[in-house]
């Protein structure tokens, strides 16, 4: 792989192209200012993916909607992300860094404003969808820019910091909303985010430089339609699993979505002949990227599954308030965030296996512990398991992201980050659907056999965590398939 690519910076009076080598020659460390603002913006927008989880009961009451309808405030966000992200690989190659950043943040702030002022539930839902459209651009933009700006030898350290945005933010979402809901209206979940997002957008636009050069090219409209229908139907179908009031069986949407995605793949392979695919699947010809993507799917499914189970257990079965639940989940988010930079430095020095294998074991052990929960389980045990789980994920995410994206050629960075983002959203939907379905179906089965409501609910929770634990064993097997160390050249500066 070549040295880090050129960075095109546009000062007010003249244009000048600065290479990463020139920057490094002037300073002890490369200049990552562009990443600082992208990380801050990404943290804010991704935080909103899970911030609604604690607000569902209050919104059901205020807008007089059912639990299934209210849950769409989270489902629609994930669905929109899954539909939009496949287009971003093409989009990011056609616009400058500043243009993509401005569009993403303006879109997100617009959606946040609409949601904060929503007079009825349908308007709130529209606001969430617009928010998600901005978020869908920010995540691939951050990952693509990182891979172009940061040299191989420093990617682990920098990726560790980026993990704080893409992983800690959704972990802290329920905690932040729990604190806000304790003292203020749900509207403040958007009212407090809006000035923060707008401030970062304005300040970042003044600092961000253009990385790389946009390329000309027309978009393949059939590919966009197929991506939207395929990924949208798949995620929607997964969200319907276990819903007896669904408009049609979940399997219809899941099967239909899978077929459309298969057709989408065929079209992309055909378009690759003329180098004009919407999502370049040549990224999957690189073994490390493919293994890393599958590993992230398994890990993210377990992550989102536990994110929805813990609040249900703590509030529904243990009687904790939304504030208490939020506070209990903060240490886990902090464990992941504080671990990220350290994990990145260790990855640069020792490679992936000393991190990913122990991290995988920690994830499985934490989920196994949660399979033993009961009505009297110490809160300290729950806290320790959650912290272990999140720290384990931090040890996995940073090396896997870095190895996966570093395995593809430079011109495929935007497509690789888009593909990772799309599969993460599908994985999140799978994890959520799997957990809720196992919980509800096993609980219902025990109730029909005469078990008490308390025993049925606890047993259903144990089975749901158990399923996540079993699936997470796959992380260990996949970790063994990754390269043992960082890409060649990573050790050159240590």
C-alpha positions in Angstrom: 0.0 0.0 0.0 1.4 3.5 -0.8 2.2 6.1 1.8 -0.7 8.2 3.0 -2.4 10.2 0.2 -2.2 13.9 -0.4 -4.3 16.3 1.6 -5.7 19.2 -0.4 -6.1 22.3 1.8 -7.7 25.5 0.5 -6.6 28.6 2.3 -8.5 31.8 1.9 -6.2 33.3 -0.7 -4.6 30.5 -2.6 -4.7 26.8 -3.2 -2.0 24.5 -1.9 -1.7 20.8 -1.8 -0.1 19.4 1.4 1.0 15.8 1.6 1.1 13.8 4.8 4.8 13.4 4.4 5.3 17.2 4.3 3.2 17.6 7.4 5.1 15.0 9.3 8.4 16.7 8.3 7.3 19.9 9.9 6.0 18.4 13.1 6.7 15.5 15.4 3.3 14.0 14.6 1.0 14.2 11.6 -1.7 16.8 11.7 -5.1 15.2 12.6 -7.1 18.4 13.2 -9.6 17.3 10.5 -10.3 14.1 12.4 -10.9 15.9 15.7 -13.9 17.8 14.3 -15.2 14.7 12.4 -15.0 12.6 15.6 -16.8 15.2 17.6 -19.6 15.6 15.1 -19.9 11.8 14.6 -20.2 11.3 18.4 -23.1 13.8 18.6 -25.0 12.3 15.7 -24.6 8.7 16.6 -25.6 9.4 20.2 -29.1 9.9 18.8 -29.4 6.4 17.5 -30.2 5.0 21.0 -31.1 8.2 22.9 -34.9 7.4 22.5 -34.8 4.0 24.3 -35.6 5.4 27.7 -38.2 7.9 26.4 -40.6 5.3 24.9 -43.0 5.0 27.9 -43.3 8.8 28.2 -43.9 9.3 24.5 -46.5 6.5 24.5 -48.4 8.5 27.1 -48.0 11.9 25.6 -48.9 11.0 22.0 -51.3 8.2 22.9 -49.5 5.6 20.7 -48.8 1.9 21.3 -45.4 0.5 22.3 -44.9 -0.9 18.8 -45.6 2.5 17.2 -43.3 4.3 19.7 -40.5 1.8 19.0 -40.4 3.1 15.5 -38.6 6.1 16.8 -35.6 3.8 17.1 -36.4 1.4 14.3 -36.9 4.2 11.7 -33.5 5.6 12.6 -31.8 2.2 12.1 -33.9 1.6 8.9 -32.9 4.9 7.4 -29.2 4.3 8.2 -29.4 0.9 6.4 -31.0 2.5 3.3 -28.7 5.6 3.0 -25.3 4.2 4.0 -24.9 2.0 0.8 -25.1 5.2 -1.3 -22.4 7.0 0.7 -19.5 5.0 -0.8 -20.4 6.5 -4.2 -21.3 9.9 -2.8 -18.1 10.5 -0.8 -16.1 10.0 -4.0 -18.1 12.7 -5.8 -17.9 15.6 -3.3 -15.2 17.3 -1.2 -14.8 16.5 2.5 -16.2 19.9 3.5 -19.2 19.5 1.2 -20.0 16.1 2.7 -19.5 17.4 6.3 -21.7 20.5 5.7 -24.5 18.4 4.1 -24.4 15.8 6.9 -24.5 18.4 9.8 -27.2 20.6 8.2 -29.4 17.6 7.6 -28.9 16.3 11.1 -29.6 19.8 12.7 -32.7 20.1 10.5 -34.0 16.8 11.7 -33.2 17.6 15.3 -35.1 20.9 15.1 -38.1 19.2 13.6 -38.1 16.5 16.3 -37.7 19.1 19.2 -40.8 21.1 17.9 -42.9 18.1 16.8 -46.6 18.8 17.6 -47.7 15.2 16.8 -46.0 11.8 16.7 -45.8 11.6 12.9 -43.8 14.8 12.8 -41.4 13.5 15.5 -41.0 10.3 13.4 -40.1 12.5 10.3 -37.5 14.4 12.4 -35.9 11.1 13.4 -35.7 10.0 9.8 -34.0 13.2 8.7 -31.6 13.0 11.7 -30.6 9.5 10.5 -29.9 10.7 7.0 -27.3 13.1 8.3 -25.9 10.4 10.6 -25.6 7.9 7.7 -23.2 10.3 5.9 -21.0 11.2 8.9 -19.9 7.7 9.9 -18.4 6.6 6.5 -17.0 10.1 6.0 -15.1 9.8 9.3 -13.7 6.3 8.5 -12.8 7.2 4.9 -11.0 10.4 6.0 -9.1 8.6 8.7 -7.8 5.9 6.4 -6.6 8.6 3.9 -5.0 10.9 6.5 -3.4 8.6 9.0 -0.3 6.6 8.1 -0.4 2.8 8.7 1.9 3.0 11.7 -0.4 5.3 13.7 -3.8 3.9 12.7 -4.4 1.8 15.8 -3.9 4.8 18.1 -6.2 7.1 16.1 -8.8 4.4 15.5 -8.9 3.8 19.3 -10.1 7.4 19.7 -12.6 7.0 16.8 -14.1 4.0 18.6 -15.2 6.4 21.3 -17.5 8.0 18.7 -18.9 5.0 16.9 -19.3 2.7 19.9 -19.5 4.7 23.1 -22.1 7.1 21.7 -24.9 4.5 21.3 -23.8 3.0 24.7 -24.3 6.4 26.4 -27.6 7.2 24.6 -29.9 5.6 27.2 -27.8 7.0 30.0 -28.0 10.6 28.7 -31.7 10.3 28.0 -32.3 8.9 31.5 -30.7 11.9 33.1 -32.6 14.4 30.9 -36.0 12.7 31.4 -35.5 12.8 35.2 -35.4 16.6 35.2 -37.0 17.8 31.9 -39.3 17.2 29.0 -38.3 14.7 26.3 -38.0 17.6 24.0 -34.8 18.6 25.7 -33.2 15.4 24.4 -33.2 17.3 21.1 -33.1 20.8 22.5 -29.7 20.2 24.2 -28.2 18.3 21.3 -29.2 21.0 18.7 -26.9 23.9 19.8 -24.1 21.4 20.5 -24.4 19.9 17.0 -24.7 23.4 15.4 -21.7 24.7 17.3 -19.5 21.7 16.2 -20.8 22.1 12.6 -19.8 25.8 12.4 -16.5 25.4 14.2 -15.6 22.3 12.3 -16.4 23.9 8.9 -13.8 26.6 9.7 -11.1 24.0 10.5 -11.8 21.1 8.2 -9.7 20.7 5.0 -10.5 18.8 1.9 -8.9 15.3 1.9 -8.3 13.8 -1.6 -10.0 14.9 -4.8 -13.6 14.2 -5.8 -14.1 12.2 -9.0 -16.7 12.7 -11.7 -19.3 10.1 -12.4 -23.1 9.6 -12.7 -25.1 7.6 -10.2 -26.8 4.3 -11.2 -30.4 4.9 -10.3 -31.5 1.2 -10.4 -28.7 0.5 -7.9 -30.1 3.2 -5.5 -33.6 1.8 -5.8 -32.4 -1.8 -5.2 -30.2 -0.8 -2.2 -33.1 1.1 -0.6 -35.6 -1.7 -1.2 -33.2 -4.5 -0.2 -31.6 -3.1 2.9 -34.9 -1.4 3.9 -37.0 -4.5 3.6 -34.5 -6.6 5.4 -34.2 -4.3 8.5 -37.9 -3.7 8.5 -38.6 -7.4 8.4 -36.2 -8.0 11.3 -38.0 -5.4 13.3 -41.3 -7.2 12.8 -40.2 -10.5 14.2 -42.5 -11.5 17.1 -45.1 -8.7 16.3 -48.5 -10.4 16.1 -50.0 -7.1 14.7 -47.5 -6.9 11.8 -49.0 -5.9 8.4 -47.5 -9.1 6.9 -45.3 -11.9 8.2 -41.8 -10.8 9.0 -40.4 -13.6 6.8 -41.9 -12.0 3.7 -40.0 -8.8 4.2 -36.8 -10.6 5.2 -36.9 -13.0 2.3 -37.9 -10.3 -0.1 -35.2 -8.0 1.1 -32.6 -10.8 0.8 -33.6 -11.5 -2.8 -33.4 -7.8 -3.7 -30.0 -7.5 -2.1 -28.9 -10.5 -4.1 -30.0 -8.7 -7.3 -28.2 -5.5 -6.0 -25.0 -7.6 -5.7 -25.4 -8.9 -9.3 -25.9 -5.3 -10.6 -22.8 -4.1 -8.7 -20.7 -6.9 -10.1 -21.8 -5.9 -13.6 -21.1 -2.2 -13.0 -17.6 -3.0 -11.6 -16.6 -3.8 -15.2 -16.9 -0.1 -16.0 -15.7 1.0 -12.5 -19.0 2.6 -11.8 -20.7 0.6 -9.0 -22.7 2.3 -6.3 -21.1 0.0 -3.7 -17.8 -1.6 -4.9 -17.9 -5.2 -3.7 -14.3 -5.8 -4.7 -13.6 -4.9 -1.1 -14.8 -8.4 -0.2 -12.1 -10.0 -2.3 -9.7 -9.0 0.5 -9.9 -11.8 3.0 -9.0 -9.7 6.1 -11.7 -7.2 5.3 -14.3 -9.9 4.8 -13.4 -11.7 8.0 -13.4 -8.5 9.9 -16.8 -7.5 8.5 -18.4 -10.8 9.6 -16.8 -10.4 13.0 -18.2 -6.9 13.4 -21.7 -8.2 12.4 -21.6 -10.8 15.2 -20.1 -8.4 17.8 -22.5 -5.6 16.9 -25.5 -7.9 17.0 -24.6 -8.9 20.6 -24.0 -5.3 21.5 -27.4 -4.0 20.3 -29.1 -7.0 21.7 -27.8 -6.4 25.2 -28.5 -2.7 24.9 -32.2 -3.4 24.6 -32.3 -6.2 27.2 -30.7 -4.5 30.1 -33.1 -1.5 30.3 -36.0 -4.0 30.1 -34.6 -6.1 32.9 -33.6 -3.1 35.2 -36.8 -1.1 34.8 -39.3 -3.8 34.1 -38.1 -6.5 36.5 -36.0 -4.7 39.1 -38.1 -1.5 39.3 -35.3 1.0 38.6 -36.1 4.4 37.3 -34.9 5.6 33.9 -32.3 7.8 35.7 -31.0 4.9 37.8 -30.8 2.7 34.7 -28.9 5.4 32.8 -26.5 5.9 35.7 -25.9 2.2 36.0 -25.0 2.0 32.3 -22.6 5.0 32.3 -19.6 3.1 33.7 -19.7 0.6 30.9 -19.8 3.4 28.3 -16.8 5.1 30.1 -15.0 1.8 30.2 -15.3 1.5 26.4 -14.3 5.1 25.8 -11.3 5.2 28.1 -10.1 1.8 26.8 -10.2 2.9 23.2 -7.0 5.0 22.9 -5.0 2.5 25.1 -6.3 -0.4 22.9 -5.2 1.5 19.8 -1.7 2.1 21.1 -1.4 -1.6 22.1 -2.6 -2.6 18.7 0.1 -0.5 17.0 2.7 -2.2 19.1 1.6 -5.8 19.4 -1.0 -6.4 16.7 -4.5 -7.7 16.9 -4.6 -11.1 18.6 -3.3 -10.1 22.1 -6.4 -7.7 22.1 -9.1 -9.4 20.1 -8.9 -12.8 21.7 -9.0 -11.6 25.3 -11.7 -9.1 24.3 -13.8 -11.9 22.7 -13.4 -14.1 25.9 -14.5 -11.1 28.0 -17.6 -10.6 25.9 -18.6 -14.2 26.1 -17.9 -14.3 29.9 -20.0 -11.2 30.5 -23.0 -12.5 28.5 -22.6 -15.9 30.3 -22.8 -14.1 33.6 -26.0 -12.3 32.5 -27.6 -15.7 31.8 -27.7 -16.2 35.5 -29.6 -13.1 36.5 -32.6 -13.3 38.8 -34.9 -11.0 40.7 -32.3 -10.9 43.5 -29.0 -10.6 41.5 -26.8 -7.9 43.0 -26.7 -4.7 41.1 -22.9 -4.8 41.5 -22.8 -8.1 39.5 -24.8 -6.5 36.7 -22.6 -3.5 36.7 -19.4 -5.6 36.6 -20.8 -7.7 33.8 -21.7 -4.7 31.8 -18.3 -3.0 32.3 -16.6 -6.2 31.3 -18.8 -6.6 28.2 -18.1 -3.0 27.0 -14.3 -3.2 27.7 -14.2 -6.4 25.8 -16.0 -4.8 22.8 -13.5 -2.0 22.9 -10.6 -4.5 22.6 -12.4 -6.0 19.6 -13.7 -2.9 17.7 -10.5 -0.9 17.4 -8.2 -3.7 16.0 -10.9 -5.1 13.7 -11.8 -1.7 12.2 -8.2 -0.9 11.6 -7.2 -4.2 10.1 -10.4 -4.4 8.0 -10.1 -1.0 6.4 -6.4 -1.2 6.1 -6.7 -4.4 4.1 -8.3 -2.7 1.1 -6.7 -0.5 -1.5 -6.8 3.3 -1.0 -9.4 3.9 -3.8 -11.8 1.5 -2.0 -11.7 3.2 1.4 -15.1 4.9 1.0 -16.8 1.8 -0.3 -15.3 -0.4 2.5 -16.4 2.0 5.2 -19.9 2.2 3.7 -20.1 -1.6 3.6 -19.0 -1.9 7.2 -21.7 0.7 8.2 -24.5 -1.0 6.3 -23.7 -4.4 7.8 -23.6 -2.9 11.3 -27.1 -1.5 10.9 -28.3 -4.9 9.7 -26.4 -6.6 12.6 -28.1 -4.2 15.0 -31.5 -5.0 13.7 -30.7 -8.8 13.9 -29.4 -8.5 17.5 -32.4 -6.5 18.6 -34.9 -8.8 16.9 -33.3 -11.9 18.1 -33.2 -10.7 21.7 -36.7 -9.4 21.9 -38.1 -12.5 20.0 -36.5 -15.0 22.3 -37.4 -13.0 25.4 -41.1 -12.7 24.4 -41.6 -16.1 23.0 -40.0 -18.0 25.9 -41.8 -15.9 28.4 -45.1 -16.5 26.7 -44.4 -20.2 26.5 -43.8 -20.5 30.2 -46.9 -18.4 31.0 -49.0 -20.8 29.0 -47.5 -23.8 30.9 -48.6 -22.2 34.2 -45.5 -20.4 35.4 -45.7 -17.2 37.4 -45.2 -14.0 35.6 -42.0 -13.2 37.5 -40.4 -16.6 36.8 -41.4 -16.5 33.1 -40.0 -13.0 32.6 -36.7 -13.9 34.3 -36.3 -17.1 32.4 -37.1 -15.4 29.1 -34.3 -12.8 29.9 -31.9 -15.6 30.7 -32.6 -17.3 27.5 -32.2 -14.1 25.5 -28.8 -13.4 27.1 -27.9 -17.1 26.5 -28.6 -16.9 22.8 -26.3 -13.8 22.6 -23.6 -15.6 24.5 -23.7 -18.6 22.1 -23.6 -16.4 19.0 -20.7 -14.4 20.5 -18.6 -17.6 20.7 -18.3 -17.1 16.9 -16.2 -13.9 17.6 -13.5 -16.1 19.1 -13.4 -18.3 16.0 -13.3 -15.3 13.7 -10.6 -13.6 15.7 -8.3 -16.6 15.1 -8.7 -16.0 11.3 -7.5 -12.4 11.5 -3.8 -11.6 10.9 -1.9 -12.0 14.1 -0.2 -8.6 13.9 -0.8 -5.2 12.3 -0.2 -4.7 8.6 3.4 -4.7 7.5 5.0 -1.4 8.2 3.0 -0.8 11.4 6.0 -1.6 13.5 8.4 0.6 11.6 8.0 3.5 13.9 8.0 1.6 17.2 
